[in-house]
Amino acid sequence: MILLAIAALGVLLAQSSPVPPPRFPSPVLTDIDGSPFLSETDADADLTGVQIFVAGGLESQPQDANGIAALVAQTIVLTPERIGSQPALPVRDAIARAGGTLSFTIDGTTAHYYLEARADHLAALLDAFDAAIAKPDFSAATVDAARNELDAHIGDNEANPLAVGIQMFKRSYYLNGAGSPTTGTVATLSQIDGAQLADFYVHAYRRGGLSISAVGRITPDLTASLRTLADALPPGAPPAVSSSVKTLSPDNGSRIIAERDVDAPFLVVGFGAPSPSDKDFGPMLLIESLLATSFDRSVATTPTLAQRMVSAFYLYDSTPASFVVFVNGARVEPTLALREVLLVTQSLATKPLDADALARFKNAATGAFVADTLTLADRSYLLGTLARQGLGPDAMNAAIAAVNNTTADDVERVAKRYLQKYIVAVVLPRSGQSGQ
């Protein structure tokens, strides 16, 4: 049985005192031909991870070309390149054969590419990627291969009720490309050709929209390769994008419903949220931790997403940001759980947290933030994306400071401003499906 709202806010974790917040090493900011390069150095690291951000995210997509951002990125990683004496291979595979990894993610504001390898090998692998991103292969054969890979990912996403629910909310909330499916749809991808990809690339992949972050051992060869990368992109800034959203409703909010091949109902409650550069960023991080942990306290170990009854995600990859709470109908009766979630959000807006609760949730929010930085990929991503969104070059320490400077009045004010208007996305098993 899910915890009642009063229990979620009152009967908290074991007593704890405030602890000094952890501190990340201060990163170094280097100008790479006008593009910011943030590096957090670990001289003893065997591996180095590099995130390369360009302004080719969902917000840059034309409304009639859903999926074009992902198809450009997928085509780039499949562009043939040669490393050393290797035969020409898709650059992703050539890098893998040489001992590294290359992947990409599309979010609201950016396409970001991640390379990881031994520090002494990374510069040579990055040179191959530089060549691919400077001159993508938009031939029919490579585009078809990229489209086939994305089609497979679309099927995987459709089977994930959390991904479906978040997508439903974002499609309803955002009035620009940020509401589009990350990988597009099979139907829309089939309509995009190489000429359209080349046009999107020329407009979005500009040096003025480039930023880079890295964690690990930073060598002069790596910095030189990054300079080559910056020089490879056309100068100038990408076009400005719109950031309009739907006006959310109070009280019962809006309901949108879809059926998928899932075993149990799944609910996603979506809210507006402050951007990382906003003074309300720290309080919202604390609220995220509160809602992510208050409903599964009977579990002895940290539950996986599939095991959670209720959890929360702060989605600050789009402009403006958003915030979602999900209810897992396989673990709890969803209507009751939704009612309890909304009681908690209402209580946060009307009853200040007491000092002990505030201290515990500050500790929990800080711990969750640190836990999200344990891998090179996660750490370099947060370093780069938070700086890119206005937190400054020492962005990760700024985020922790924002949490620890939060007051009970801040939490109440932010809950009142953002968590009283929402959209509910309901993902149901298909009619007649077993398990309903």
N, C-alpha and C positions, 0 to 999 in steps of 0.2 A: 504494500500500500504506500502510495507516495506521501511524503511528509506534508503536513499542513503548512500553510504560509507562515503561521505564527511560529511553528517549530523551525522552519527554515531560517527565520530571522532571530529567534530567541534561543533555542537549544542548539548552540553552535558546536564547533569542534572543541577539544579540550582547551583549558585555559592556556594562554601563551602571552608573553610580554613582547613588546616591540623589539625587534632586533635591528642592528645597523644594516642598511640596505647593501647588497653586494655592489661592486663596481667593476665594470668592464675596463680593459686597457683603453686609453684614449687613442682613437685612430689618427692616422696622418692623412691630411688632405693635400693632394698633389694636383696641379693643373696639367691636364693632358691636352694640349692644344685647344684650350677653352672648355674642355669637358672635365667635370670633377671626378677624381679617383680617390676613394677612401680605402685605406688599408689598415688592417689590424694585424700587427706583426707578431708571429710566434716563431722565434729563431730556431726552436727545437722541433718544429713540425716536419713530418715527412711529406705530408700532403698540403696542397694549397687549393683553395676554392675561390673561383672568380665569378661574380655575377655581372652580366652586361645588360643594362637596361636601355631600351629604345622606346620611343613614343609610338609604338605600333600596337597598342592594346585595343580592347573592345570599343572604347569611346571614340577611336579614330575611324571605325568602320562606317562605310555608307550604310544607310538603313536597308538598302536593297541588296547588300552583299554580306549577309550573315555568314560568319566563318572565315572571311577573307584574311583576318589577322592570323588565325591559326594556320591557314593553308600557306601563307607566306613563310611563317616560321618553320613549318614542317618541310617546305621545299628547300629552305636554306640548309637545314641539317641533313638533307639528302643530296645536296649539291656535291658532285664528285670532286675530290681533291686528293693529292698525293702527299704522303709524309715519308721523307727519306727515299728508300728504295722500294717502298710498297707500291703495288699497282694502284691506280686511281680507284677510289671507293667513295661511297657517300661519306661526307666528312665526319658524321657521327660514328660510322663504322671504322673509318680510318683512325680516328682518335681512340676508339675502344681497342683496336688491334695494337696500338702503340702504348697502351697501358693507362688511358684516361677515360673520362666519361664526359659526354656532352648531352644536355637536355634543355628543354625550354618550357616555359609556362606563360600563358596569356592571362593577364588580369585586366581590370578595368582601364588602367592608365598606361600599361606597358606590355611589351613583349620582353621577357628577360630570359637570357641564355645563361646556363651554368656549366662551367668547365671545372673539372677537378682532376688532379694528377699529382705525381711526385713533383716537388718544387723544381728539381733540376731538369725535368722533362716538359714542364708546362709551357714554357715559352715557345718551343717548337710546335706543340699541339695548337697553341693559340694562333700561331702564324697560319696554320691550315684553316682555322675558323675565320681568321681575318680575310683570307682569300674568298671563302664561300660567302660571307656576308657582304663583301664588297661587290661581288658579281654572282648573284644567285642564278642557278640554272632553271629558267622558267620554260624549258622545253616541254613538249607534251608528255614525253615519257616520265620525266622527273615529277611533273605536276600530278600525273595520274598515280604514280607510286605514293606521293604525299597524300593525295585524296583517299586512297585505299587505307592508309594507316589511320587517318582521322576517322573514317567511317567505322573502323573497328572500335576506336575509343568512344564514339558516340553510343554504340551498343552497350558498352560497359557503364557509361554514365547513366543511361536510361534504367539500368538495373539497380542503381544506388538511390534509395528513397531520400536520403539527406541531400544529395546533389540535385535531385529532381525538385525537392521542396524549395531549396535555396534559389534554384533557377526560376521557379514559378514566381517567388516573391520578387526577385530582381527584375524579371520581365514586366511585372506589374508596376513596380516602383520607379524604375529608371525610364526616362523618355528618350534616351539616346542609345547608342550601341552598347553601353554598359549592361543593359538588360538582355543582351543576346546570349544564346548558349555559347560557352567558351570555345567549343570546337565546331560551332555551326550545326547544321542538320544535313543529313544525306542529300535531301532535295536541293538545299541552297548551294552546297559545295559542288554539286554536279553542274551548276550553271556558271561557275566561275572559271575563266580560262587564263592562260598565261599572260595575256595582254593586261587583263584587269589586275593580276597580281603585280606585274611590273609597275603599273600606275600607282597602286597602293604603296609599294615599296619606295618609289621615288619621293612620294609626299611624306611618308611617315618616318623613314629611316634616314633622318638628318642628323648631322653632327650636333646641332643645337639641342637635340632631344636625347643625347647620349649621356649616361652616367655609369660608373663602374665601381664595384666594391670587391674587396678581396680579404680573405683571412688565411693566415699561414705564413710561410716564409716568402718574403717579397724580395725578388732578385732584380738587379738592373736589367737583365734580359727580359724579364716579365714586363717591366715598365716600358721598355723599348717596343715590345710587341703590342702593348696597349696603345702606344702612340701611333703605331702603324694602323691599328684598327680605327682610331679616331680619324686619321688622315684618309682612310678608305671611304668614309661616308661623305656624302655631299655636304658642303657647308650650308649654314642657315638653319632656321628653326622650323619644326613641323607646324602645320596649320593649327590654329586654336580650335578646341572642341567645345561643344555645349555641355552643360552640366545640369540640365533640368530634370526634375523628379515630380512624381505625382504628389499632390497634397493628401496626406494621410488623414484618416478619420478617427475621432475619439470613440469612446464607449466600445461598442462591439466590433468596430473596424470592418474591413472587407474580408470576404471569404472567397478563395478560388480553389477549385477542386479538380483533380486529375486522377485517372486510373493508370496503374502500371503493374507489371508482373512482380509484385512484392507480396510478402507473406502476411503483413499486418499493417494497419493504418499508421501513418507517420505525419506529424504536424510540424510546420515551421511557422513561427511567429516572427514577422519582420518589422523592424523599426528604423527610423532615421537615426543617425549618429554623428558626433563631431569628428572632424578630420584630425590627424595627428598634430597639426600645427595649432589647433584650437586649445584654449585654456581648459576645456572640458575633457580633454583626452585622458588625463590621469584618472578622474572619477569614473569614466566609462570603462577603463581597464579594470578598475576595482569591481564595478558592477558585473562585468563579464565573469570575473573569478567567483563572485558571490553566486551568480545564477548557475555557473558551471559545476559548483561543488555542493550546493545546499540540498540537493534532492537525492543524492546517492550516498549519504553518510553511513548507511548500514553495511556498506561493502568494505571488507577488511583491506583489500588492496585497491590500487587505482584502477577503476574499470576502463575497459576499452570503449570506443564509441558504440559498438554493437551491444555492450552490456549496460550502457547508461540508460536511465529512464528519461532524464532531462539534461541538456547541456546548452552552452551558449558559445557563439562565435562573433567576434568583432571583425567586421569586413571593411578594412580601411584601404582596400586596393582600388576603390572607385571614388569619384568626386561627384557629390558628397559621399561620405562613408555611410555604412549601414550596420545593423546589428541584428542577429537572429538568435532565437531560442528554439531548440527542437524538442519534440516529445516523441519518444519511441514507443509506439503502440504494441510492440512485441513484449515490452517490459512493464507496462502500466496501462490502465484504462485511459485512453487519450482525452476524453471529454473532461474527466475529473482532473487530469494533469494540467490541461489547458487552463481550467478554472484556477488551480493553485498557482500556476505561473503568473496569471494576471493579478491575483491577489497579492503576490509578492511585489510585482512592479508597482501596484497601487500603494502598498504599504511603504515601499522605499520613498515614494513621493510625498508621504504625509507624516512619517515617523522617523526622526533621525536615528541612525545607528548609535548605540551607546559606545563609550570609549573602548571598552574591551572588544566588542565586535568589530569596530573600525580597525583596531590594531591587528586583529587576527586576519581580517580580509586584506589588509595591506600586505601582511606577510605572505598570504596565499597568492595574491596577485603578483607580487614580486617573484615568488617561487615559480609560478606558472610562466612568467615571462622568461626567466632564466632557463627553465626546462625547454622552452621553445628555441633555444639557441645552442643546443648541445652538439648538433652536427655542423660541419663546415658550411653545408648548403643553407641551413636555416640561419646560421649566424651571419653569413655574408649577405643573405637576402634581407634580413631585418636591418642590418647596418645600412644597406643601400636604399631600401624602400622608405624607411623612416626619415633618412636625411633628405631624400628626394621630395618627400611630402612636407618639408618645412621644419623638422626638428633640429636642424643644424648638423654639423659634422660629427659631433659627439652624441648622436641620436639615441643610442641605446641607454647610456647613462641619463640622458634627458628624460626618457620614458620612465625609468625607475624613479627618478626624482619627482616626476609628475604624480606617480602613484603615492609616494610617501609624503608629498605635500598636500594630499587630498584631506579635506575636513568632512565631518558628518554633514555640514550644511551643503558642501559641494555635491555629495552623493544625492541628497534630497533634491537639490536644484536640478541636477542633470536628469534624475529619474522623472521629475515633473515635466521637464522640457521635452525629453525624447521618448519616454517609455509609456506614454498614455495614448498614443496614436499608432496604429499598426495595421498590418495585413496578415491574415492567416492563410497559409497554403496547406491544403489537405491532400495527401497522397494516399489513395485507397487501393486495395487489391482489385484487380479487374473483376467485373461481375461474374459470379459463378466460380471464382477461383477458390480452391481449397485453402483453408487456413483463415477464412474470414470469420 
